[in-house]
């Protein structure tokens, strides 16, 4: 395709295979940008369909053998798939939802769907097992596989270096982001000139790999029971999918944004956005979040500050709530995504911490720990500290931890573990198993911040060295916690994870 509305920086090829203009359809393999709006990858697939005058098939699959696979993670993803099935039923674009019934059952399905495809388009996600999966697919497919970045406001390919602090990344954003702000994805890529109707998936393919049933997608009782999933990690008490994410966004903009700077660190005030799970699963785009926020504040590009000094406030020309929230959505979120993109699997390696952090943690390795807990004691919230236990119970019960308490949660795991390496392993396991927004560059960057990444040296303390420390006592003095402790202070029950 000679021209595209998707920026070139966002498109890469996973193989050297050709585009087959005589193929029967365009295949969009939806793996991380699991949404039908504000999606560069879907937009690119629609462009190919119109350019070649071929029908489009959206193929969304959920495998079963991924690390930490659980009823919690499956159910949240299936909520989005159910919404897609309902919305695309009767549409000209085809939709094929596939849920693997047992590990390995889906092997060969992508190749079969690609057998008559002109081109395959998929999502770029810079961490977990997805980069390896896409690379393996590129080697197998006989047709071009395009990988499209729809992760954030800044294309992942734009920076040519790593950033060691949020301040340095913020300075880079202030210099370069104005050039990328106009390059937003089309809000509704399936609207416009009608696509050729998709004739349906080959019956031989459906006979071997049946589409997921409505009952499974919509969560009727018992339909997850036959899947080999971690049953202890039960679904979260809220629904996934784009509609639920959009409702939460609009509620936050109306009720929480103005309170965000003053109230977000206080668990009792519940001023957080709650958008992290929807952003992680791709049910909501950061472009849509940014658009709706800027529209609410009647923003225009002339309000951008010309300064590029890396300060948190004042650059966007927004209200204090808007400035504070965008620093989280754009600066901190995309800092983590960029690190994952450039470092690959090394982003999860203890050895990639800053040199100063490695040195000070090594120097304090022999320090006596005030308390020592093993993995099971951490996971079951059986420490001496009621506040830490409450944060762990919140994670188990709701799939999230209040952002301020997530920092304390990690710092105490570092202090109460035999070594910083074991602390890292514990944090990653707990976050990835129980967190509905785990397995994500943003939550991973928060874990590595606990160990010194993106931070600077602080006054020296036992165990921590010059890595920033936190205490439960100081946290209780700083933030309001009475209702939070009343809600999450009770011991867990073994049957439900609560």
KOLLUM-36979 format. One line per 5 residues: their letters; for each residue x, y, z negated of C-alpha. Coordinates in steps of 0.1 Angstrom, whole numbers. Layout:
% KOLLUM-36979
a = X,Y,Z  ...
% end
This chain:
% KOLLUM-36979
xxxxx = 0,0,0  16,33,11  -1,55,-14  -16,49,-48  -32,70,-75
xxxxx = -13,50,-101  21,66,-108  51,47,-93  68,46,-127  39,24,-140
xxxxx = 42,-3,-113  69,-30,-112  71,-63,-93  75,-95,-111  86,-114,-80
xxxxx = 97,-110,-44  67,-128,-28  48,-109,-1  14,-93,-1  -8,-116,20
xxxxx = -31,-92,38  -50,-122,53  -59,-135,18  -95,-139,6  -95,-117,-25
xxxxx = -76,-94,-50  -69,-110,-84  -67,-89,-115  -52,-110,-143  -63,-91,-174
xxxxx = -40,-100,-203  -35,-69,-225  -55,-39,-212  -87,-57,-219  -111,-30,-208
xxxxx = -130,-18,-177  -123,19,-182  -92,41,-183  -71,12,-171  -43,17,-146
xxxxx = -40,-20,-138  -77,-23,-129  -74,9,-110  -45,-5,-90  -64,-38,-83
xxxxx = -95,-18,-71  -72,2,-48  -59,-30,-32  -94,-43,-28  -105,-11,-10
xxxxx = -73,-9,10  -75,-45,23  -113,-46,23  -113,-77,1  -134,-86,-29
xxxxx = -120,-83,-64  -119,-110,-91  -112,-100,-127  -97,-130,-145  -95,-127,-183
xxxxx = -82,-157,-202  -75,-166,-238  -50,-193,-245  -50,-213,-277  -14,-222,-284
xxxxx = -1,-187,-291  17,-180,-324  -7,-173,-354  -37,-183,-333  -67,-180,-356
xxxxx = -105,-175,-357  -99,-139,-366  -78,-131,-335  -99,-152,-312  -132,-138,-323
xxxxx = -121,-102,-319  -108,-109,-284  -140,-128,-275  -161,-98,-285  -145,-79,-257
xxxxx = -149,-108,-232  -186,-111,-240  -190,-74,-233  -172,-78,-199  -193,-107,-190
xxxxx = -225,-88,-197  -214,-57,-178  -201,-75,-147  -230,-99,-144  -245,-92,-110
xxxxx = -217,-67,-101  -199,-68,-68  -166,-75,-86  -163,-111,-99  -155,-119,-135
xxxxx = -141,-152,-147  -136,-156,-185  -116,-186,-195  -110,-198,-230  -86,-227,-233
xxxxx = -102,-256,-251  -69,-272,-261  -33,-263,-257  -21,-267,-222  -55,-271,-207
xxxxx = -53,-239,-187  -20,-248,-170  -22,-243,-133  -54,-221,-134  -36,-189,-125
xxxxx = -19,-205,-95  -52,-220,-84  -69,-186,-85  -40,-170,-67  -39,-196,-40
xxxxx = -60,-175,-16  -52,-141,-31  -38,-112,-12  -20,-99,-43  -22,-104,-81
xxxxx = -22,-74,-104  -16,-78,-142  -9,-58,-173  25,-49,-188  27,-54,-225
xxxxx = 62,-51,-239  62,-76,-268  49,-109,-282  49,-138,-257  34,-117,-229
xxxxx = 67,-106,-211  79,-142,-209  44,-154,-197  44,-128,-169  80,-135,-159
xxxxx = 72,-172,-157  41,-165,-136  61,-144,-112  85,-173,-105  56,-196,-98
xxxxx = 32,-175,-77  35,-176,-39  20,-141,-37  31,-106,-49  26,-101,-87
xxxxx = 24,-64,-96  28,-55,-133  11,-22,-143  18,-2,-175  -13,12,-191
xxxxx = 1,13,-226  4,49,-234  5,85,-223  41,84,-214  52,57,-188
xxxxx = 74,31,-205  99,35,-177  103,73,-181  129,74,-209  163,61,-200
xxxxx = 176,58,-236  166,47,-271  154,71,-298  167,66,-333  141,89,-350
xxxxx = 106,102,-344  121,137,-344  144,130,-314  115,112,-295  92,141,-303
xxxxx = 117,165,-287  118,144,-256  80,143,-254  78,180,-257  102,184,-228
xxxxx = 87,157,-205  51,150,-215  36,180,-197  46,164,-164  27,132,-172
xxxxx = -4,146,-188  -22,151,-155  -15,115,-145  -44,99,-165  -61,68,-152
xxxxx = -95,70,-135  -121,68,-163  -144,44,-143  -123,26,-116  -151,2,-106
xxxxx = -173,32,-96  -171,48,-62  -172,32,-28  -187,-3,-32  -163,-32,-31
xxxxx = -170,-63,-9  -190,-87,-30  -170,-115,-46  -185,-148,-33  -178,-168,-65
xxxxx = -150,-189,-79  -142,-221,-60  -164,-249,-74  -134,-272,-75  -116,-248,-98
xxxxx = -147,-244,-120  -150,-282,-123  -115,-285,-137  -115,-252,-156  -150,-243,-166
xxxxx = -158,-206,-174  -163,-198,-211  -199,-203,-222  -221,-174,-232  -225,-191,-266
xxxxx = -188,-191,-272  -183,-155,-260  -212,-142,-280  -202,-160,-312  -230,-183,-319
xxxxx = -225,-204,-351  -201,-232,-347  -187,-224,-313  -152,-218,-327  -152,-250,-347
xxxxx = -140,-272,-319  -109,-251,-312  -76,-258,-330  -73,-224,-347  -62,-213,-381
xxxxx = -96,-215,-399  -83,-199,-431  -80,-166,-413  -116,-157,-408  -130,-130,-384
xxxxx = -128,-94,-396  -160,-77,-408  -164,-56,-377  -168,-62,-340  -143,-59,-312
xxxxx = -148,-47,-277  -148,-13,-259  -182,-2,-271  -173,-8,-308  -140,10,-303
xxxxx = -156,39,-286  -182,42,-313  -155,43,-339  -136,69,-319  -166,92,-317
xxxxx = -174,88,-354  -138,97,-363  -138,128,-341  -170,140,-356  -165,130,-392
xxxxx = -128,124,-399  -106,145,-377  -110,178,-396  -103,159,-429  -74,139,-414
xxxxx = -44,160,-425  -55,163,-462  -73,131,-467  -57,103,-446  -31,94,-473
xxxxx = -59,89,-499  -74,54,-496  -106,65,-515  -113,92,-489  -114,68,-459
xxxxx = -102,94,-434  -82,71,-411  -93,66,-375  -96,28,-377  -86,27,-340
xxxxx = -55,6,-343  -72,-28,-336  -90,-16,-305  -58,0,-292  -38,-32,-299
xxxxx = -63,-55,-281  -66,-31,-252  -103,-25,-258  -96,12,-260  -71,33,-240
xxxxx = -49,60,-257  -57,81,-226  -94,80,-234  -87,88,-271  -66,118,-260
xxxxx = -92,129,-234  -121,129,-259  -101,147,-286  -89,174,-262  -124,178,-248
xxxxx = -138,182,-284  -113,210,-290  -120,226,-257  -83,223,-249  -64,234,-217
xxxxx = -27,230,-208  -21,267,-213  -23,260,-251  9,238,-250  38,255,-268
xxxxx = 70,261,-248  92,251,-277  109,217,-277  123,217,-313  106,184,-323
xxxxx = 84,199,-350  53,179,-358  28,208,-358  19,234,-333  31,220,-300
xxxxx = -3,209,-287  -21,240,-296  -48,221,-315  -64,222,-349  -44,208,-378
xxxxx = -63,175,-376  -57,172,-339  -20,179,-342  -16,154,-371  -36,127,-353
xxxxx = -18,130,-320  15,127,-338  4,93,-348  -12,83,-315  15,96,-292
xxxxx = 48,101,-311  48,72,-335  28,47,-315  48,52,-283  81,53,-301
xxxxx = 75,17,-311  63,7,-276  94,23,-261  117,4,-284  100,-29,-276
xxxxx = 102,-22,-238  139,-14,-239  151,-39,-264  129,-68,-255  129,-96,-280
xxxxx = 159,-79,-298  134,-53,-311  125,-80,-337  161,-88,-347  174,-77,-381
xxxxx = 207,-69,-365  192,-41,-344  186,-20,-374  207,12,-375  243,7,-386
xxxxx = 238,29,-417  209,7,-428  227,-25,-422  257,-13,-442  238,-2,-472
xxxxx = 215,-33,-473  246,-55,-471  263,-35,-499  233,-40,-522  226,-76,-512
xxxxx = 240,-89,-546  218,-65,-566  195,-82,-591  159,-81,-580  134,-69,-606
xxxxx = 110,-96,-594  114,-125,-569  85,-140,-550  83,-167,-524  62,-166,-492
xxxxx = 32,-183,-507  31,-159,-537  32,-129,-514  6,-144,-490  -18,-152,-519
xxxxx = -14,-118,-536  1,-133,-567  26,-107,-578  27,-87,-611  16,-55,-593
xxxxx = -21,-49,-591  -17,-22,-564  4,-44,-541  -20,-73,-546  -49,-51,-536
xxxxx = -31,-41,-504  -25,-77,-495  -61,-86,-503  -72,-58,-480  -51,-72,-452
xxxxx = -65,-107,-457  -101,-95,-460  -103,-68,-433  -73,-74,-411  -58,-40,-418
xxxxx = -40,-22,-446  -45,15,-453  -16,33,-436  0,48,-467  -3,16,-487
xxxxx = 12,-4,-458  45,15,-464  44,6,-501  34,-30,-492  66,-33,-471
xxxxx = 89,-16,-495  79,-39,-523  84,-70,-502  120,-57,-495  126,-51,-532
xxxxx = 111,-85,-544  127,-108,-517  161,-126,-521  175,-109,-491  164,-82,-465
xxxxx = 163,-109,-438  138,-129,-458  118,-97,-465  116,-90,-427  105,-126,-421
xxxxx = 78,-123,-447  65,-90,-435  63,-102,-399  45,-134,-408  19,-117,-431
xxxxx = 13,-89,-406  11,-112,-376  -11,-138,-392  -36,-116,-410  -34,-83,-392
xxxxx = -60,-78,-365  -35,-52,-351  -4,-73,-357  19,-87,-330  21,-52,-317
xxxxx = 50,-28,-311  34,-2,-333  29,-24,-364  63,-39,-358  79,-4,-358
xxxxx = 63,2,-392  78,-30,-406  113,-20,-393  108,15,-407  106,-2,-441
xxxxx = 142,-14,-435  155,20,-421  147,21,-384  137,56,-373  145,69,-408
xxxxx = 176,85,-425  195,79,-457  180,88,-491  194,89,-526  209,55,-535
xxxxx = 188,30,-554  193,-6,-565  184,-32,-538  175,-5,-513  208,13,-512
xxxxx = 202,45,-492  171,30,-474  140,49,-486  123,34,-516  88,37,-530
xxxxx = 71,27,-562  36,18,-571  36,42,-601  45,72,-578  19,61,-553
xxxxx = -8,60,-579  1,95,-590  0,109,-554  -31,93,-539  -67,86,-550
xxxxx = -71,48,-555  -99,42,-580  -125,30,-555  -99,12,-535  -88,-8,-565
xxxxx = -124,-15,-574  -129,-29,-539  -98,-50,-535  -87,-56,-571  -104,-89,-575
xxxxx = -85,-121,-570  -87,-140,-537  -109,-170,-533  -94,-200,-514  -123,-207,-490
xxx = -126,-173,-473  -92,-156,-476  -109,-129,-498
% end
